[in-house]
Structures are given as structure tokens and as C-alpha cells.
């Protein structure tokens, strides 16, 4: 399963070639592409891989800029560059680069009855100034076409930014790669796991490894190695307290 770490550029290219061996074919047969994905713990790594792959993906790119607006109009000129550079959790980027038949993932619950839920994977079919024509690729609504509008999004109080603002953008991101947490509940035929650092929360490594239908379809690129152990090792994070509490609950019930 392990891809030898030579250097970041070389080894990451090997991982990408394993998961997405023929982007030309995937561009004409996107239904096959959605069975492939790269999983990694952090959004920064996700953005890096998605940028690499959208640049290699054939077809002409379409770029959408978000409209960012401060709550206090007097702060707009002073903070506009700052809020353009921010990408809060579960937000699309300020500059959204897409291409026909590229894979994306929905970031909000739009219409659950029609299959438009957070984590729903979509294929972009056609583009308009304020509407994107997409096809749902998972679940009971698979194959249905939907039209996504731009919607206003505001960071939660947990994010604690120095200025309150609203961004209006399409609620999707590229998903050649996605975070391990976003991949929960999904099944893929070919999985790449990119770990420049170890996982950081309970069960993440387990979730990543069990997204694939077969063990031989998984490839793992490790940069971080556990001290005093073999090179092909990484930390598995387990909070034993959770297991103890679950065990107590089973006993009492």
C-alpha cells in the first residue's frame, strides 16, 4: 500500500497517477471518476491537491469570484482584501475554478428531499453567470440534474474573525481530494491517502482506510514517521475514554 517518499513533488505525482491514471478519459466519463478520490486530514492539503488536478484536467476553465461584504458598510474598503483571502470551514474559496465534468462536493444542506445535502458529490455539467448545472453522483437521486445558485454564507461565531462579513458564492468545492472527515459514509473503488502529518482525531485513520472496497486499491503516501519505528508507520489516534464510555453504556443498557 505504501508509496515510497522520495520528495514531495515526485511522490505526490505517483499517488495522483495511481488514483487518477487517465484524466482525459475521466473528462469524458465522469461517472467513473467519482469512484476515485484522495483523502487527507486537513483542508490545506485538500486545496493543494485539487489545484494540481484542476490544472491538469482537460477542458476550458470557468472562474467564479465570491462577493464578499462586511456587515458594517464603513469597513468594506478597509477589510475587503482580508476577507477575500479567508476561507472559513465549510466555505467555498473566494476564487472558485471549475471545468466541465469536474467533480465537486456540496458544502451545505440545500434541499435534502432532492438529495442536495452537505457532502453530496456532484459533477459540473454546464456553467452560467449565476447558475451551475450539476448532476448528482451518489445516493437515491443519482443521475438527476440540479441547478445550484450562489447563496449568501456567513461564518459561525466559533470562527471568531475580527470582522463580521457575508460571502456570496456557489456552495461547492472541488473534490478530486477531500478531507477524511468529509469522506465518512462514502465508498470508493480507488483511494489515495495523503499523510504529510499524522491524523489528529479519533478514528480518522480507520475511516480513511475503510473508504475503499478492496485493500489492493489503496495507496498511502506518508511523510511523517513515528520515531524509533519502521519507516512505513504513522500514528493512529484513539481516545480510549470514548471506548470506555461506550463500554459503560453497553453494560448499563
HUFEN-V212928 format. One record per residue. PSI is psi as a letter, one per 20 degrees, with the letter a starting at -180 (999 if undefined). BURIAL is # if it has 24 or more other C-alpha atoms within 12 Angstrom, else .. Layout:
PSI_BURIAL / PSI_BURIAL
This chain:
h_. / p_# / p_# / p_. / o_# / f_. / r_. / g_. / g_. / g_. / h_# / h_# / h_# / g_# / g_# / g_# / h_# / g_# / h_# / m_# / h_. / n_. / h_# / g_. / g_. / h_# / h_# / i_. / m_. / h_# / h_# / h_# / h_# / i_# / j_# / q_# / q_# / p_# / q_# / q_# / h_# / q_# / h_# / g_. / h_# / g_# / h_# / g_# / g_# / h_# / g_# / g_. / h_# / h_# / h_. / i_# / p_# / r_. / r_. / p_. / q_. / p_. / p_. / p_# / p_. / q_# / o_# / p_# / p_# / q_# / g_. / o_. / h_. / i_. / i_. / g_. / h_. / h_. / j_. / g_# / h_. / g_. / h_# / h_# / i_. / p_# / n_# / r_# / p_# / k_# / q_# / r_# / r_# / g_# / o_# / o_# / p_# / r_# / q_# / p_# / j_# / q_# / q_# / r_# / p_# / p_# / i_# / q_# / o_. / g_. / n_. / h_. / h_. / j_. / j_# / n_# / r_. / p_# / i_# / p_# / q_# / q_# / p_# / p_# / g_# / q_# / q_# / r_. / g_. / j_. / p_. / p_# / o_# / r_# / p_# / p_# / i_# / q_# / a_. / h_. / j_. / p_. / i_. / q_. / p_. / q_# / o_# / p_# / r_. / q_# / q_# / p_. / p_# / p_# / q_# / r_. / h_. / h_. / h_. / l_. / q_. / i_. / p_# / p_# / r_# / p_# / p_# / o_# / r_# / p_# / l_# / q_# / q_# / q_# / k_# / g_# / q_# / r_# / q_# / h_# / h_# / h_# / i_# / p_# / i_. / q_# / p_# / q_# / h_# / p_# / p_# / p_# / o_# / o_# / m_# / h_# / r_. / r_# / q_# / j_. / r_. / p_. / i_# / g_# / g_# / g_. / g_# / g_# / h_# / j_# / h_# / q_# / h_. / q_. / h_. / i_. / j_# / p_# / p_# / p_# / o_# / p_# / h_# / p_. / q_. / p_. / q_. / j_. / r_. / q_. / h_. / l_. / q_. / r_# / q_# / o_. / p_. / p_. / o_. / h_. / h_. / g_. / h_. / g_. / g_. / h_. / g_. / g_. / g_. / h_. / g_. / h_. / 999_.
